[in-house]
């Protein structure tokens, strides 16, 4: 047990047996008997939690960047373009200057500028973005590199996370670069709707405080390994923040580097999730009690050619249950582009099997 007197000197209290033996004695200086002064230092005063956070921040900080984005947003009365400026955070994940961030940070960017942790300013170019997962990859322009080069972050494994473990967020909220907040992993396996309307699966919920400008910055564990990409908060709630799992980010980044985009398929309908009547569910022994209602069918679309009609309810795609629009989005991956797939629909009370050939989404 440590005590501290008004002079700032820390004292170590000895065992009870020592205190009993000297309980009636006091030193000339007035210190209680059995209490010995010890030298205090910042290193000794740091507890295990503080040590873990400071160590993790020291490891990840050199890789975190502030991103400034200049966008064109309309024109003035004289016809001149009216510029709009925004920003966010990101982190270097390869030694040659590739940076992960959020899609909404760099979307429609006319010009991107990056500030490294050491204060250097560099232009960057967009490699690719995926609004459906709210992730993007940008690259620092190599001619601008000075020695030393950018420091790449260590990437972790979001599948190995446990609820309650330390989660540390670092970024540039409101332009305040290298701002650190810490908390815990509050929940795993959450789903979050992206700006494009699709659901992002396996999202990490944390109470590490996020603010505007944190978007795209890393969420790291106590070892300084990136476990997620900070993306959103729930307002007006406090302490409900989300990060896209780093495993998802790895997959998306690899596809963006290969193709510049993520290939997905579509069938050409708009719809909504609706419950199914219990009698129909029991009669056809359906695995789900809801489906995707077709509200409209686009002309010259795969759905139109397959014979889908307004009012049909999709309940299966290629043998996989469809409980709603989100399931349909999840199943329409790149592997279904150009491949004939069976579509099970309910038309009134009749169950039909249709054949659809999804096309690549544009």
VEXMIKE-843307 format. One record per residue (C-alpha): residue in three letters; x, y, z. Coordinates in steps of 0.001 Angstrom, whole numbers, plus 500000, padded with zeros to 6 digits. Example, Ala and Ser with C-alpha at 12.3 -4.5 7.8 and 13.67 -1.06 7.14 Angstrom:
ala512300495500507800ser513670498940507140
***
This chain:
unk500000500000500000unk501375503445499023unk500534506731500687unk501566510249499721unk502079513161502097unk501650516825501280unk505309517193500316unk504832514746497449unk506903511960499065unk505453508474498694unk505514506052501610unk505354502288501710unk503335500831504614unk504977497728506076unk503180494652507348unk500833494823510326unk503304493046512621unk505821495847512112unk503201498480512827unk502095496724516006unk505640496654517321unk506146500350516719unk502616501630517072unk503518503977519901unk506658505364518302unk506992508156515822unk510048509527514148unk511353513010514818unk509977514162511469unk506460513179512493unk506116510218510116unk504151507269511499unk506319504431512751unk506813501630510271unk506416503897507201unk509448504305504985unk509851506960502262unk510487505688498736unk511472507494495571unk508562508013493186unk508869508177489404unk506410508249486523unk507450504736485527unk506718503367488996unk503386505131489239unk502093503775485922unk499783500844486476unk499393497894484117unk496519499506482221unk498370502754481645unk501473500865480577unk499471498833478061unk497838501923476551unk501023503990476337unk502948501075474826unk500254500464472207unk500078504153471306unk503846504358470904unk503725501456468457unk500822502664466316unk501323506448466366unk504021506582463632unk501589504879461225unk498565507131461822unk497925509950459353unk495588512904459037unk493798513130455679unk492612516388454138unk490180516132451254unk489171518864448835unk485939518185446995unk484038519974444275unk480539520782445461unk478595522740442870unk479441526082441306unk479215529736442237unk476942532207440407unk479854533142438173unk480265529512437197unk483401528902439243unk483585525619441166unk482835525952444847unk485354523881446803unk484450521947449921unk487002520680452381unk486745517709454710unk489018515296456431unk489524512231458494unk492145509770459607unk493901506730458209unk496875504485458783unk499763503221456686unk499607499452456246unk502450498817453768unk506013500200453691unk505457501666450209unk502851504105451479unk499443502450451101unk496880503859453526unk493558502445454722unk490723504820455538unk486942505146455194unk485233505489451843unk483141508414453083unk486334510306453972unk487730510331450415unk484574509943448329unk484389512366445378unk487773513810446303unk489321516232443830unk492537516416445810unk493873514437448793unk496636515603451134unk498122513526453945unk499970514654457061unk502255512020458543unk502900511625462252unk506248513422461925unk504561516478460386unk505426515881456734unk502722516821454214unk502305514679451103unk499792514404448279unk498007511095447825unk495939509416445143unk492883507219445462unk493506503571444560unk489941502417445107unk486968502610447427unk484082500388448426unk481078502345449743unk479335499082450669unk481967498383453348unk482940502060453845unk486609501314453140unk489110502915450790unk492782502640449918unk494924505643449014unk498612505805448135unk501228508385449077unk502972509705445983unk506402508090446029unk508390511066444644unk507483512941447812unk509100510398450126unk511905511600452316unk514024509411454528unk512840507660456562unk509855506221454707unk506383505743456198unk506006503256459043unk503566500412458375unk501194499340461146unk500982495771462395unk497652494201461473unk495944491894463951unk493172489311463677unk489654490504464446unk488423486914464684unk490432486429467873unk488910489379469737unk487129488923473037unk484488491152474591unk486009493221477368unk489563493458476052unk491271496827475724unk490492498826472571unk492417502002471759unk491395504485469066unk493735507068467610unk493043509664464962unk492551513350464260unk489089514397465498unk488318517962464450unk491890518142463128unk493534517472466492unk496116515008465265unk497284512019467342unk494315512108469715unk494028508920471763unk490951507451473441unk490734504089475178unk487997501714476204unk487025498109475713unk485498495923473038unk481818496213473976unk480403493628471560unk481322491566468519unk479442490448465435unk477386493617465084unk475971494708461724unk476128498314460577unk474443499854457565unk476880501600455264unk476285504810453356unk475350502755450273unk472556500984452169unk474249497588452453unk474962495940455770unk478559495611456943unk478898492362458883unk481136491465461844unk481480495063463025unk483238495737466340unk481385497784468950unk483569499745471363unk483227502496473951unk486514504150472952unk485226507659472210unk485078508664468539unk484404512112467120unk484201513589463608unk487665513220462132unk488318509860463802unk486806508142460781unk489324505891459064unk491731505788461985unk492881502532463571unk491377500710466522unk494195498737468142unk494640496150470883unk496973496390473860unk499875495173471713unk499414497996469208unk498058495704466468unk495245497114464331unk492005495236464986unk489581497570463230unk488995500706461182unk486964503311463106unk483916504284461125unk480836505512463008unk479122506518466223unk475504506319467306unk474078509722468160unk472906510942470623unk474193507897472522unk477536508121474285unk479975505250474250unk478463503358471296unk481059503435468542unk481859501058465700unk484875499840463775unk485073497601460737unk486968494421461601unk490508494342460248unk489883490948458614unk487164492539456490unk489506495440455740unk492278493067454618unk489940491358452143unk488548494623450774unk492007496200450486unk493355493227448544unk490484493436446051unk490815497199445711unk494519496819444975unk493806494108442422unk490758495535440668unk490322499075442001unk486849498116443224unk484837495301444762unk482850493244442282unk479317492418443354unk476310491062441516unk472800492455441256unk469458491285439912unk467747494664439424unk464997494964442009unk464064497262444844unk462490495689447864unk461939495530451571unk461928492916454322unk458454491629455179unk457127488948457558unk455541485808456128unk452229484369457228unk452727481510459654unk450510479206457625unk452677479676454545unk455862479142456551unk454480475883457967unk452955474675454702unk456199475062452726unk458447474333455734unk460398477542455164unk463554478088457249unk462787481791457851unk459623483627458804unk460344486638456607unk461485487352453060unk462408490090450580unk459344491702448996unk459876492838445395unk458561496393445195unk459721497151441661unk461665495457438863unk464050497381436615unk463580497148432864unk466131495028430986unk467414493621434273unk468213490016435228unk465128490000437463unk462892491101434572unk464291488407432301unk463838485826435062unk460128486638435305unk460062488350438702unk457027490552439326unk456093493277441757unk454684491675444880unk456786488498444699unk458556487556447926unk462052486069447571unk462703483385450210unk465743481540448802unk468666482131446454unk470554479053445246unk469306477048448205unk470304479701450780unk467473481185452887unk466638484843452295unk465079486488455349unk465147489952453828unk466939492458451660unk470120492256453724unk470405488504453150unk469930489081449433unk472748491641449413unk474978489262451336unk474400486433448873unk474849488495445708unk478644488297445673unk481055488368442746unk480913484571442390unk477330484825441130unk478123487241438291unk477044485570435054unk476126482304436806unk472606480913436531unk471116480733440021unk467825479362441311unk465503481875442920unk462644480686445134unk459743483133445398unk456261483207446825unk453646484618444453unk450527485017446533unk450321481531448059unk452195479730445286unk455847478746445583unk457824479177442346unk461360478341441226unk462851480882438806unk466228481015437097unk468167484278437264unk471587485238435901unk472929488101438074unk475022490786436408unk477917492780437789unk476836495813439778unk478033499146438416
***
